[in-house]
Amino acid sequence: MTPIPRTLLFLLSAICSTVPVVAGGNFVLSTSGSGRATAYLESPKIATFEGRTHVAWLDSTAEGFRIRIRTLDTKTGEWSPAVTVGEAEDNHGGPALVVDREGYLHIVFYSHHHPFRYRRSLRPNDASEWTPYEEFGTNLTYPSMVVAKDGSLVLAARRSYDDAPWELEMWRKPPGESWSRQGAVLRSRHTGYAQFAGSLAWGPDHTTLHLGTRIYETLADEQQSPLTTVGYLKSEDGGWHWTHADGIPVTLPATAESVDVIASGRGRESRILNAGSIGVAPDGTPFVPYSVRCDDASEAWLATPAGNGKWRHLHLNPFLPDTFRDWALFMHGGLAFGASGQPMLVATLMRLKPETVDWGEPTTEVVCFRSEDGGLSFTAEVLDHPDPLTPRWMPNIERPTGFNQMPPNPAFIYTDGSRGTSLSDVLSNRVIYHSDAGQGSATRAAGPAGSGR
């Protein structure tokens, strides 16, 4: 079958606003996506509950940045119109979305070095109306959120300071109460810019909480020589106390030296690391995906504990299709286990040149890895025909956040379009939902799509 040209798909989705294009398992959620529409990997944006899948992302409009959400009825295949949940400070203010035991949706958004805004849906399993927003925190960015057994919302986010090392803070909101700061779980060793990419995932007991992180640190006088560390911690009491993989306690806030160090590098050595969102197997084994860039190449790996403080590292590049084997593979994505018990991983690959920026590089494509043996081996599929001019990137996969009901194969969203040139660019990127269920069986919509540092 001859593929439909991407230019034709774009025109059709713009003209037929009530029937967005579906092709190859893809559904067009929006054609107003921002330059970070589906970022960032630590923030869950898909929640499935009792026959409905809710998907949130960040649009850009002439009036400003807007948090949108749409709902898929998994029985009829119909999508709701886009609902605007709130505003964002800039293209870094995208949402983190979870669902609780009763089906109420909870969303955190807005901030880039500001307080977060939090809202809850007025009705269970219904994204059409929301409570007034509540603000909390100081200078927070990049929310990762899960729901504990008792219904408490547990959140990790970066805290920035003017004259102190930046941290990854933990926050908690028990049912019916306000948000309160729990403390810092990670801290940079330096006072320059830092980022943590701290993703959270529950173990099968819904008590053990796993934290995967990529600690990006800079020295104040050496901004071009970042220190990058991929690390791991776990908490067996739902996020109050933290240990290494082998159970040895960690003094908080932990650093790039005191976490379980999976890999590390320094920019001046042309060795920059990225980490995808963490996944946890049905037997409780954490899977930490990461990649290492060296000049004009990037290799990706999947790390699991081997005992005695050591980690096994599965090389992912050899699983790429032959025609993409020489492409650079980056862990700008994540891993999750579906109801099938098998892992699925999404990442990006690109044609990389020395000294070029890999974030939003035009040749970027989304690649999906699937396993049938619990993560010992994978098959990989590149989702679209390569386009050297427009990136398809920032995949964000549904992962277990507490009470969402995972499908056999997790769905994910990604951005089809440019990163822009600034934090405030108004762009018209496509926001794509991809599901293996019925090869993207959602063929109808009840209304139109949504009208750093």
DAQUISUL-V950925 format. One record per pair of residues at least 4 apart in sequence whose C-alpha atoms are under 8 Angstrom apart, sorted by the first residue. I is the first residue (numbers start at 1). GAP is how many residues later the second one is. Records with the same first field share a line. If there is no record, write none. Layout:
# DAQUISUL-V950925
I=GAP ; GAP
This chain:
# DAQUISUL-V950925
4=4 ; 5
5=4
6=4
7=4
8=4
9=4 ; 12
10=4
11=4
12=4 ; 8 ; 9
13=4 ; 6 ; 7 ; 8 ; 15 ; 18
14=6 ; 17
16=4
17=430 ; 431 ; 432
18=426 ; 427 ; 428 ; 429 ; 430 ; 431
19=424 ; 425 ; 426 ; 429
20=7 ; 8 ; 9 ; 423 ; 424 ; 425 ; 428 ; 429
21=5 ; 6 ; 7 ; 422
22=4 ; 5 ; 6 ; 418 ; 420 ; 421
23=4 ; 417
24=415 ; 416
25=409 ; 410 ; 411 ; 412 ; 413 ; 414 ; 415 ; 416
26=406 ; 407 ; 408 ; 409 ; 413 ; 414
27=405 ; 406 ; 407 ; 413 ; 415 ; 416
28=402 ; 403 ; 404 ; 405
29=41 ; 401 ; 402 ; 403 ; 404 ; 420 ; 421
30=29 ; 399 ; 400 ; 401 ; 402 ; 419 ; 420
31=397 ; 398 ; 399 ; 400 ; 418 ; 419
32=27 ; 28 ; 29 ; 395 ; 396 ; 397 ; 398 ; 399 ; 418
33=4 ; 24 ; 25 ; 26 ; 27 ; 382 ; 394 ; 395 ; 396 ; 397 ; 398
34=24 ; 25 ; 26 ; 31 ; 57 ; 385 ; 391 ; 392 ; 393 ; 394 ; 395
35=56 ; 382 ; 383 ; 384 ; 385 ; 390 ; 392 ; 394
36=4 ; 22 ; 55 ; 56 ; 58 ; 358 ; 379 ; 383
37=20 ; 21 ; 22 ; 54 ; 57 ; 377 ; 378 ; 392 ; 394
38=7 ; 19 ; 20 ; 56 ; 356 ; 357 ; 358 ; 375 ; 376 ; 377 ; 393
39=4 ; 53 ; 55 ; 355 ; 356 ; 357
40=54 ; 102 ; 354 ; 356
41=156 ; 158 ; 235 ; 236 ; 291 ; 292 ; 293 ; 353 ; 354 ; 355
42=100 ; 101 ; 102 ; 155 ; 156 ; 157 ; 158 ; 234 ; 235
43=52 ; 53 ; 54 ; 99 ; 100 ; 101 ; 102 ; 156
44=51 ; 52 ; 53 ; 54 ; 100 ; 101 ; 352 ; 353 ; 354 ; 355 ; 357
45=10 ; 11 ; 12 ; 50 ; 51 ; 52 ; 53 ; 351 ; 352 ; 353
46=7 ; 8 ; 9 ; 10 ; 51 ; 52 ; 351 ; 352 ; 353 ; 365 ; 366
47=6 ; 7 ; 8 ; 50 ; 51 ; 52 ; 351 ; 357 ; 358
48=4 ; 5 ; 6 ; 356 ; 357 ; 358
49=4 ; 50 ; 54 ; 76 ; 354 ; 355 ; 356
50=75 ; 355
51=22 ; 23 ; 24
52=19 ; 20 ; 21 ; 22 ; 73
53=18 ; 19 ; 20 ; 21
54=15 ; 16 ; 17 ; 18 ; 73
55=14 ; 15 ; 16
56=11 ; 12 ; 13 ; 14 ; 39 ; 40 ; 41
57=10 ; 11 ; 12 ; 37 ; 38 ; 374
58=7 ; 8 ; 9 ; 10 ; 33 ; 35 ; 36 ; 37
59=6 ; 7 ; 8 ; 9 ; 391
60=4 ; 5 ; 6 ; 31 ; 365 ; 366 ; 367 ; 368
61=4 ; 5 ; 365 ; 366
62=364
64=23 ; 24 ; 26 ; 362
65=22 ; 23 ; 24 ; 25 ; 26
66=18 ; 19 ; 20 ; 21 ; 22
67=17 ; 18 ; 19 ; 20 ; 21 ; 27 ; 28 ; 42
68=14 ; 15 ; 16 ; 17 ; 18 ; 382
69=13 ; 14 ; 15 ; 16 ; 58
70=9 ; 10 ; 11 ; 12 ; 13 ; 57
71=8 ; 9 ; 10 ; 56
72=5 ; 6 ; 7 ; 8 ; 370
73=4 ; 5 ; 6
74=4 ; 368
76=366
77=364 ; 365 ; 366 ; 367
78=364 ; 365 ; 366 ; 367 ; 368
79=363 ; 365 ; 366 ; 367 ; 368
80=365 ; 366 ; 367
81=364 ; 365 ; 366 ; 367 ; 368 ; 369
82=365 ; 366 ; 367 ; 368 ; 369
83=44 ; 45 ; 367
84=366
85=45
86=24
87=23
88=4 ; 5 ; 6 ; 21 ; 22 ; 23
89=4 ; 21 ; 22 ; 23
90=20 ; 21 ; 22 ; 333 ; 334
91=332 ; 333
92=18 ; 19 ; 20 ; 49 ; 50 ; 331 ; 360
93=16 ; 17 ; 18 ; 19 ; 48 ; 49
94=15 ; 16
95=12 ; 13 ; 14 ; 15 ; 48
96=11 ; 12 ; 13 ; 47 ; 48 ; 49
97=8 ; 9 ; 10 ; 11 ; 48
98=7 ; 8 ; 9 ; 47 ; 48 ; 49 ; 303 ; 306
99=4 ; 5 ; 6 ; 7 ; 48 ; 302 ; 303 ; 304 ; 305
100=4 ; 5 ; 6 ; 47 ; 51 ; 302 ; 303 ; 304
101=50 ; 302
102=22
103=21 ; 22
104=16 ; 17 ; 18 ; 19 ; 20 ; 21 ; 22
105=15 ; 16 ; 19 ; 20 ; 21 ; 22
106=12 ; 13 ; 14 ; 15
107=11 ; 12 ; 13
108=8 ; 9 ; 10 ; 11 ; 35
109=7 ; 8 ; 9 ; 34
110=5 ; 6 ; 7
111=4 ; 5 ; 6 ; 28 ; 29 ; 30
112=27 ; 28 ; 29 ; 30
113=25 ; 26 ; 27 ; 28 ; 46 ; 47
114=23 ; 24 ; 25 ; 26 ; 27
115=20 ; 21 ; 22 ; 23 ; 24 ; 25
116=19 ; 20 ; 21 ; 22 ; 24 ; 25
117=16 ; 17 ; 18 ; 19
118=15 ; 16 ; 17 ; 18
119=11 ; 12 ; 13 ; 14 ; 15
120=10 ; 11
121=4 ; 5 ; 6 ; 7 ; 8 ; 9 ; 10
122=4 ; 7 ; 8 ; 9
123=4 ; 6
136=43 ; 44
137=44
138=21
139=20 ; 21 ; 22
140=17 ; 18 ; 19 ; 20
141=16 ; 17 ; 18
142=15 ; 16 ; 55
143=12 ; 13 ; 14 ; 15
144=11 ; 12 ; 13 ; 54 ; 55 ; 56
145=8 ; 9 ; 10 ; 11 ; 55 ; 256
146=7 ; 8 ; 9 ; 54 ; 55 ; 56 ; 255 ; 256
147=4 ; 5 ; 6 ; 7 ; 254 ; 255 ; 256
148=4 ; 5 ; 6 ; 58 ; 59 ; 90 ; 254
149=57 ; 58 ; 253
150=24 ; 25
151=23 ; 24
152=20 ; 21 ; 22 ; 23
153=19 ; 20 ; 21 ; 22
154=16 ; 17 ; 18 ; 19 ; 85
155=15 ; 16 ; 17
156=12 ; 13 ; 14 ; 15 ; 42 ; 43 ; 44
157=11 ; 12 ; 13 ; 41
158=8 ; 9 ; 10 ; 11 ; 37 ; 38
159=7 ; 8 ; 9 ; 10
160=5 ; 6 ; 7
161=4 ; 5
163=28
164=26 ; 27
165=22 ; 23 ; 24 ; 25 ; 26 ; 27
166=21 ; 22 ; 25 ; 26 ; 27 ; 28 ; 29
167=17 ; 18 ; 19 ; 20 ; 21
168=16 ; 17 ; 18 ; 19 ; 28 ; 30
169=12 ; 13 ; 14 ; 15 ; 16 ; 17
170=11 ; 12 ; 13 ; 14 ; 15
171=8 ; 9 ; 10 ; 11 ; 12
172=7 ; 8 ; 9 ; 10
173=4 ; 5 ; 6 ; 7
174=4 ; 5
184=68 ; 69
185=67 ; 68 ; 69
186=66 ; 67 ; 68 ; 69
187=66 ; 67 ; 68
188=6 ; 27 ; 29 ; 67 ; 68
189=28 ; 66 ; 67
190=27 ; 28 ; 29 ; 30
191=27 ; 28 ; 29
192=25 ; 26 ; 27 ; 28 ; 31
193=24 ; 25 ; 26 ; 27 ; 30
194=21 ; 22 ; 23 ; 24
195=19 ; 20 ; 21 ; 22
196=17 ; 18 ; 19 ; 20
197=15 ; 16 ; 17 ; 18 ; 78 ; 80
198=13 ; 14 ; 15 ; 16 ; 79
199=12 ; 13 ; 14 ; 78 ; 79
200=9 ; 10 ; 11 ; 12 ; 77 ; 78
201=8 ; 9 ; 10 ; 77 ; 78 ; 79 ; 198 ; 199 ; 200
202=4 ; 5 ; 6 ; 7 ; 8 ; 78 ; 198 ; 199 ; 200
203=4 ; 5 ; 6 ; 7 ; 77 ; 78 ; 79 ; 81 ; 82
204=4 ; 76 ; 77 ; 78 ; 79 ; 80
206=32 ; 196
207=29 ; 30 ; 31
208=26 ; 27 ; 28 ; 29 ; 30 ; 31
209=25 ; 26 ; 27 ; 28 ; 29 ; 30
210=22 ; 23 ; 24 ; 25 ; 68 ; 70 ; 76
211=21 ; 22 ; 23 ; 67
212=18 ; 19 ; 20 ; 21 ; 63 ; 65 ; 66 ; 76
213=16 ; 17 ; 18 ; 19 ; 62
214=14 ; 15 ; 16 ; 17 ; 59 ; 60 ; 61
215=12 ; 13 ; 14 ; 15 ; 16 ; 41
216=10 ; 11 ; 12 ; 13
217=9 ; 10 ; 11
218=4 ; 5 ; 6 ; 7 ; 8 ; 9
219=4 ; 6 ; 7
222=4
224=43 ; 44
225=41 ; 42 ; 43
226=40 ; 41 ; 42 ; 46
227=37 ; 38 ; 39 ; 40 ; 45
228=36 ; 37 ; 38 ; 39 ; 44 ; 45 ; 46
229=27 ; 32 ; 33 ; 34 ; 35 ; 36 ; 44
230=31 ; 32 ; 33 ; 34 ; 43 ; 44 ; 45 ; 60
231=25 ; 28 ; 29 ; 30 ; 31 ; 32
232=12 ; 13 ; 27 ; 28 ; 29 ; 30 ; 56
233=9 ; 10 ; 11 ; 12 ; 26 ; 27
234=5 ; 8 ; 9 ; 10 ; 11
235=4 ; 5 ; 6 ; 7 ; 8
236=5 ; 6
237=4
241=8
242=7 ; 8 ; 9 ; 10
243=4 ; 5 ; 6 ; 7
244=4 ; 5 ; 6 ; 15 ; 16 ; 65
245=15 ; 60 ; 62 ; 64
246=61 ; 62 ; 63
250=4 ; 8 ; 9
254=4 ; 5
255=4
256=5
257=4
260=49
262=41 ; 49
263=10
264=9
265=4 ; 6 ; 7 ; 8
266=4 ; 5 ; 6
267=4 ; 5
270=23 ; 24 ; 25
271=21 ; 22 ; 23 ; 24
272=20 ; 21 ; 22
273=17 ; 18 ; 19 ; 20
274=16 ; 17 ; 18 ; 56 ; 57 ; 58
275=13 ; 14 ; 15 ; 16 ; 56 ; 57 ; 58 ; 59
276=12 ; 13 ; 14 ; 55 ; 56 ; 57 ; 58 ; 59 ; 71
277=11 ; 12 ; 56 ; 57 ; 58
278=8 ; 9 ; 10 ; 11 ; 56 ; 57 ; 58
279=7 ; 8 ; 9 ; 55 ; 56 ; 57 ; 58 ; 64 ; 120
280=4 ; 5 ; 6 ; 7 ; 56 ; 57
281=4 ; 5 ; 6 ; 56 ; 60 ; 61 ; 62 ; 93
282=55 ; 59
285=19 ; 20
286=18 ; 19
287=15 ; 16 ; 17 ; 48
288=14 ; 15 ; 16 ; 47
289=11 ; 12 ; 13 ; 14 ; 42 ; 45 ; 46
290=10 ; 11 ; 12 ; 13 ; 40 ; 41
291=7 ; 8 ; 9 ; 10 ; 38 ; 39 ; 40
292=6 ; 7 ; 8 ; 38
293=4 ; 5 ; 6 ; 37
294=4
295=58 ; 59 ; 60
296=32 ; 56 ; 57 ; 58 ; 59
297=30 ; 31 ; 32 ; 55
298=30 ; 31 ; 32
299=16 ; 17 ; 18 ; 29 ; 30 ; 31
300=15 ; 16 ; 17 ; 29 ; 30 ; 31
301=12 ; 13 ; 14 ; 15 ; 16
302=10 ; 11 ; 12 ; 13 ; 14
303=8 ; 9 ; 10 ; 11
304=7 ; 8 ; 9
305=4 ; 5 ; 6 ; 7
306=4 ; 5 ; 6
307=4
314=62
316=4 ; 62
317=8 ; 12
318=7
319=58 ; 59 ; 60 ; 61
320=4 ; 5 ; 59 ; 60 ; 61
321=4 ; 59 ; 60
327=22 ; 23 ; 24 ; 25
328=21 ; 22 ; 23 ; 24
329=18 ; 19 ; 20 ; 21
330=17 ; 18 ; 19
331=15 ; 16 ; 17
332=15 ; 16 ; 61 ; 62 ; 63
333=12 ; 13 ; 14 ; 15 ; 61 ; 62 ; 63 ; 64
334=11 ; 12 ; 13 ; 61 ; 62 ; 63
335=8 ; 9 ; 10 ; 11 ; 62 ; 64
336=7 ; 8 ; 9 ; 61 ; 62 ; 63 ; 64 ; 74
337=4 ; 5 ; 6 ; 7 ; 62 ; 72 ; 73
338=4 ; 5 ; 6 ; 61 ; 68 ; 69 ; 70 ; 71 ; 72
339=67 ; 68 ; 69 ; 70
340=67 ; 68 ; 69
341=33 ; 67
342=28 ; 29 ; 30 ; 31 ; 32 ; 33 ; 67
343=27 ; 28 ; 29 ; 31 ; 32
344=24 ; 25 ; 26 ; 27 ; 65 ; 66
345=23 ; 24 ; 25
346=20 ; 21 ; 22 ; 23 ; 49 ; 50 ; 51
347=19 ; 20 ; 21 ; 48
348=16 ; 17 ; 18 ; 19 ; 45 ; 46 ; 47
349=15 ; 16 ; 17 ; 18
350=11 ; 13 ; 14 ; 15
351=12 ; 13
352=4 ; 6
357=4
360=4 ; 31 ; 33 ; 58 ; 59
361=30
362=25 ; 26 ; 27 ; 28 ; 29 ; 56
363=23 ; 24 ; 25 ; 26 ; 27 ; 28
364=24 ; 26 ; 27 ; 28 ; 29
365=17 ; 18 ; 19 ; 21 ; 26 ; 27 ; 28
366=16 ; 17 ; 18 ; 26 ; 27 ; 29
367=13 ; 14 ; 15 ; 16
368=12 ; 13 ; 14 ; 15
369=9 ; 10 ; 11 ; 12
370=8 ; 9 ; 10
371=4 ; 5 ; 6 ; 7 ; 8
372=5 ; 6
373=4
387=4
390=26 ; 27 ; 28
391=24 ; 25 ; 26 ; 27
392=22 ; 23 ; 24 ; 25
393=21 ; 22 ; 23
394=20 ; 21
395=17 ; 18 ; 19 ; 20
396=16 ; 17 ; 18
397=13 ; 14 ; 15 ; 16
398=8 ; 12 ; 13 ; 14
399=7 ; 11
400=4 ; 5 ; 6
406=4
407=4
409=26 ; 27 ; 28
410=25 ; 26
411=22 ; 23 ; 24 ; 25
412=21 ; 22 ; 23
413=18 ; 19 ; 20 ; 21
414=17 ; 18 ; 19
415=14 ; 15 ; 16 ; 17
416=13 ; 14 ; 15 ; 16
417=11 ; 12 ; 13
418=9 ; 11
420=5 ; 7
421=4
422=30
423=29
434=6
435=4 ; 5
436=4
437=4
